[in-house]
C-alpha cells in the first residue's frame, strides 16, 4: 500500500487542493491513520518541499497543493530508468567483476545498479541478463573508475540449466508473480469496500474523486512492483504471469469522468 506520504501526494497529483482542517477523511480509502500522523506528514512534506500551503483569507482556511518538486517525485516513481529492447535476441549477458575490498563502496554501487537494470545474481560478483546493457554498464563503470575490474561477456547459451530453471534460480520471479496476484486480490476487496461505502454515504463519490483515488492507489502499488520486476522476455515467464494479469486488472478500472482505461500508459515488459 502507498504510505501516508504517498497517499497525500497521489491525492494532490492532478492539481487537487484540500483543506488542512479536513485531513482526507472525506475521500479516505484504505488503512486508517491518526490526525497527529496526518499533520506530522504534512509538516514533513512541506519541509521537504513536496507541497506548499495556501491561505484562503475570506474563509480563514489553509489548503495544500503539490509543488513542482512534488510533481517530479511522483513522476520519478511512475517512470522506469530501463530502456528494454522490443525483442530478445536469445543471448545472455554476464557481468563479472573482481573489485578490491578498498573499493567496496563503489562495488556496492555497481551491484545496486545491476539490480536496478534487472540483472539476476549468479554470485555476488557474477550477474546475468538477457538484455544488452553493455554501453550503459561501460559508461557507469567508467564514471566509477572501475572499468579495469569489470568484464562483460555475451553467450549464445547457458549450459547446465534449462531456461525456465535459470530464471527460477537467478531471479525471484515467483515472489514477483505472487506480488502481482496479491495486488489484484487486495484491490478487488477494496473495490467492493468502496461500493458499500458509497451506498452508505453517496456524497463521498462527489466528482468521482473516491474512485479516482482508489485507482491512483492501485497504479501506484503496481508501479512499485513494476520497479522491482526484471522484465524478462515474455517467453521466459510463467504461462499465467501475474504481471500480465495485473495489467488486465488495471485496464478494468475506468478513469472517472473520462471512461478511459488506464493500462495503456503503463510500461510493460517485452
C-alpha positions as CSV (number, residue, x, y, z in Angstrom):
1,X,0.0,0.0,0.0
2,X,1.1,3.6,-0.5
3,X,2.5,5.2,2.6
4,X,0.5,8.2,4.1
5,X,3.1,10.5,2.5
6,X,2.4,8.8,-0.9
7,X,-1.4,8.9,-0.4
8,X,-1.4,12.6,0.2
9,X,0.8,13.2,-2.9
10,X,-1.4,10.9,-5.0
11,X,-4.5,12.9,-3.9
12,X,-2.8,16.1,-5.0
13,X,-1.3,14.7,-8.2
14,X,-3.8,16.3,-10.7
15,X,-3.9,19.7,-9.1
16,X,-6.5,19.0,-6.4
17,X,-6.5,21.1,-3.2
18,X,-7.8,20.1,0.2
19,X,-8.2,21.8,3.4
20,X,-5.8,21.2,6.3
21,X,-8.8,21.2,8.7
22,X,-10.3,18.1,6.9
23,X,-7.4,15.7,6.5
24,X,-8.6,13.3,3.8
25,X,-11.5,11.9,5.8
26,X,-14.0,12.7,3.0
27,X,-12.2,10.7,0.5
28,X,-10.1,8.3,2.6
29,X,-9.7,4.8,1.2
30,X,-7.8,2.0,2.9
31,X,-6.0,1.9,6.2
32,X,-6.9,4.3,9.0
33,X,-4.4,6.9,10.4
34,X,-4.4,9.3,13.3
35,X,-4.9,13.1,12.9
36,X,-1.4,13.5,14.5
37,X,0.2,11.3,11.9
38,X,-1.5,13.3,9.2
39,X,-0.3,16.7,10.4
40,X,3.2,15.3,11.0
41,X,3.3,14.0,7.5
42,X,2.0,17.4,6.1
43,X,4.8,19.2,8.0
44,X,7.4,16.8,6.7
45,X,6.2,17.1,3.1
46,X,6.3,20.9,3.5
47,X,9.8,20.8,4.9
48,X,10.9,18.6,2.1
49,X,9.5,21.0,-0.5
50,X,6.9,18.5,-1.9
51,X,3.9,20.6,-1.0
52,X,3.0,24.2,-0.2
53,X,0.3,25.8,1.9
54,X,-2.2,28.3,0.5
55,X,-4.2,30.6,2.8
56,X,-7.8,31.4,1.9
57,X,-8.2,34.8,3.6
58,X,-12.0,35.0,3.3
59,X,-12.7,31.6,4.7
60,X,-9.7,31.7,7.1
61,X,-8.7,28.2,5.9
62,X,-5.4,26.7,4.7
63,X,-5.1,24.4,1.7
64,X,-2.2,22.5,0.4
65,X,-1.1,21.7,-3.2
66,X,1.8,20.0,-4.9
67,X,4.9,21.9,-5.8
68,X,7.0,21.2,-8.9
69,X,9.3,19.1,-6.7
70,X,6.4,17.1,-5.6
71,X,5.3,16.5,-9.1
72,X,8.8,15.3,-10.0
73,X,8.7,12.9,-7.1
74,X,5.6,11.3,-8.4
75,X,6.9,11.3,-12.0
76,X,10.1,9.5,-10.9
77,X,8.0,6.8,-9.2
78,X,6.0,6.3,-12.4
79,X,8.9,6.1,-14.8
80,X,11.4,3.3,-15.3
81,X,15.1,4.1,-16.0
82,X,15.3,0.9,-18.1
83,X,15.0,1.0,-21.8
84,X,14.4,-2.6,-22.9
85,X,14.5,-3.9,-26.5
86,X,11.3,-4.9,-28.0
87,X,12.5,-8.5,-28.7
88,X,15.1,-10.8,-27.2
89,X,18.0,-12.0,-29.4
90,X,18.3,-15.3,-27.4
91,X,21.7,-14.3,-26.0
92,X,22.7,-14.0,-22.4
93,X,24.9,-11.2,-20.9
94,X,27.2,-11.8,-18.0
95,X,28.9,-9.1,-15.9
96,X,31.8,-10.4,-13.9
97,X,33.9,-8.3,-11.6
98,X,36.8,-8.6,-9.1
99,X,36.8,-5.3,-7.3
100,X,39.3,-4.8,-4.4
101,X,37.9,-4.5,-0.9
102,X,39.1,-0.9,-0.5
103,X,36.7,0.0,-3.3
104,X,33.8,-1.9,-1.6
105,X,31.5,1.2,-1.5
106,X,31.8,1.6,-5.3
107,X,31.4,-2.2,-5.7
108,X,28.1,-1.9,-3.8
109,X,27.0,0.9,-6.1
110,X,27.7,-1.3,-9.1
111,X,25.6,-4.2,-7.6
112,X,22.7,-1.8,-6.9
113,X,23.0,-0.5,-10.5
114,X,22.9,-4.0,-12.0
115,X,19.9,-4.9,-9.8
116,X,18.1,-1.8,-11.0
117,X,18.8,-2.9,-14.6
118,X,17.1,-6.2,-13.8
119,X,20.1,-8.4,-13.7
120,X,19.9,-11.7,-11.8
121,X,22.5,-12.6,-9.3
122,X,24.5,-15.8,-10.1
123,X,27.1,-15.0,-7.4
124,X,27.9,-11.8,-5.6
125,X,30.4,-10.9,-8.4
126,X,28.6,-12.5,-11.3
127,X,25.3,-11.2,-12.7
128,X,23.2,-12.2,-15.7
129,X,20.7,-10.6,-18.0
130,X,19.0,-11.4,-21.3
131,X,19.4,-7.8,-22.4
132,X,22.2,-5.8,-23.9
133,X,23.3,-3.1,-21.4
134,X,27.0,-3.1,-22.5
135,X,27.1,0.6,-23.3
136,X,25.2,1.6,-20.1
137,X,27.4,-0.5,-17.9
138,X,30.6,0.7,-19.6
139,X,29.5,4.3,-19.1
140,X,28.7,3.6,-15.4
141,X,31.9,1.8,-14.6
142,X,33.9,4.5,-16.3
143,X,32.2,7.0,-14.1
144,X,33.1,5.0,-11.0
145,X,36.6,4.3,-12.4
146,X,36.0,0.6,-12.1
147,X,36.4,-0.4,-15.8
148,X,39.6,-2.3,-15.2
149,X,37.8,-4.6,-12.7
150,X,34.7,-5.3,-14.7
151,X,34.2,-7.8,-17.6
152,X,31.2,-8.2,-19.8
153,X,30.5,-11.5,-21.6
154,X,27.9,-12.4,-24.2
155,X,26.9,-16.0,-24.5
156,X,24.7,-17.8,-27.0
157,X,23.6,-20.4,-24.4
158,X,23.9,-21.0,-20.7
159,X,24.6,-24.7,-20.2
160,X,23.7,-26.6,-17.0
161,X,20.2,-25.1,-16.7
162,X,17.1,-25.0,-18.9
163,X,15.8,-21.5,-19.5
164,X,12.9,-22.0,-17.1
165,X,15.2,-23.3,-14.3
166,X,17.7,-20.5,-15.0
167,X,15.0,-17.9,-14.5
168,X,13.8,-19.5,-11.3
169,X,17.4,-19.8,-9.9
170,X,18.7,-16.3,-10.6
171,X,15.6,-14.1,-10.2
172,X,12.9,-14.1,-7.5
173,X,10.3,-14.5,-10.3
174,X,7.8,-16.4,-8.2
175,X,7.9,-13.8,-5.5
176,X,7.2,-11.0,-8.1
177,X,4.4,-13.1,-9.6
178,X,2.8,-13.5,-6.2
179,X,3.1,-9.8,-5.5
180,X,1.1,-9.0,-8.7
181,X,-1.6,-11.6,-7.8
182,X,-1.8,-10.2,-4.2
183,X,-2.2,-6.7,-5.7
184,X,-5.3,-7.9,-7.7
185,X,-6.8,-9.6,-4.7
186,X,-6.2,-6.6,-2.4
187,X,-7.8,-4.1,-4.8
188,X,-10.7,-6.4,-5.7
189,X,-11.6,-6.3,-2.0
190,X,-11.1,-2.5,-1.8
191,X,-13.3,-2.1,-4.8
192,X,-16.1,-4.0,-3.0
193,X,-15.5,-1.9,0.1
194,X,-15.8,1.3,-1.8
195,X,-19.1,0.2,-3.4
196,X,-20.5,-0.5,0.1
197,X,-19.1,2.8,1.4
198,X,-20.8,4.8,-1.3
199,X,-24.1,3.1,-0.6
200,X,-23.9,4.4,2.9
201,X,-22.5,7.9,2.1
202,X,-23.0,8.8,-1.6
203,X,-21.5,12.3,-1.1
204,X,-18.1,10.6,-0.9
205,X,-18.4,10.0,-4.7
206,X,-18.6,13.7,-5.4
207,X,-16.9,14.2,-8.9
208,X,-15.8,10.6,-8.8
209,X,-12.9,11.5,-6.5
210,X,-13.1,8.4,-4.3
211,X,-13.0,6.1,-7.2
212,X,-10.1,8.0,-8.8
213,X,-8.1,8.0,-5.5
214,X,-8.6,4.2,-5.3
215,X,-7.4,3.8,-9.0
216,X,-4.4,6.0,-8.3
217,X,-3.5,3.8,-5.3
218,X,-3.8,0.8,-7.5
219,X,-1.5,2.2,-10.1
220,X,1.0,3.4,-7.5
221,X,1.2,0.0,-6.0
222,X,1.5,-1.6,-9.4
223,X,4.4,0.7,-10.3
224,X,6.1,-0.2,-7.0
225,X,6.1,-3.9,-8.0
226,X,7.0,-3.0,-11.6
227,X,10.1,-1.2,-10.4
228,X,11.5,-4.4,-9.0
229,X,10.4,-6.6,-11.9
230,X,13.4,-7.6,-14.1
231,X,11.0,-7.5,-17.1
232,X,12.3,-10.8,-18.6
233,X,11.4,-11.7,-22.2
234,X,7.8,-12.9,-22.3
235,X,8.7,-16.5,-23.4
236,X,10.8,-16.9,-20.2
237,X,7.9,-16.0,-17.9
238,X,5.3,-18.4,-16.5
239,X,2.2,-19.0,-18.7
240,X,0.0,-17.4,-16.1
241,X,2.3,-14.5,-15.5
242,X,1.0,-12.2,-12.7
243,X,2.3,-9.0,-14.4
244,X,0.0,-9.6,-17.4
245,X,-2.9,-10.3,-15.2
246,X,-2.3,-7.1,-13.2
247,X,-2.3,-5.0,-16.3
248,X,-5.6,-6.5,-17.4
249,X,-7.0,-5.9,-13.9
250,X,-5.9,-2.2,-14.1
251,X,-7.5,-1.9,-17.5
252,X,-10.8,-2.9,-15.9
253,X,-10.7,0.3,-13.8
254,X,-12.4,3.1,-15.7
255,X,-11.0,6.6,-15.3
256,X,-13.8,8.5,-13.5
257,X,-15.0,11.4,-15.6
258,X,-13.5,10.2,-18.8
259,X,-14.5,6.5,-19.1
260,X,-10.9,5.8,-20.4
261,X,-8.9,2.8,-19.3
262,X,-5.6,3.2,-17.6
263,X,-3.0,0.5,-18.5
264,X,-2.3,2.0,-21.9
265,X,0.0,4.5,-20.4
266,X,1.8,2.0,-18.2
267,X,5.1,0.5,-19.3
268,X,5.2,-3.2,-20.0
269,X,7.9,-5.8,-20.3
270,X,9.0,-7.3,-23.6
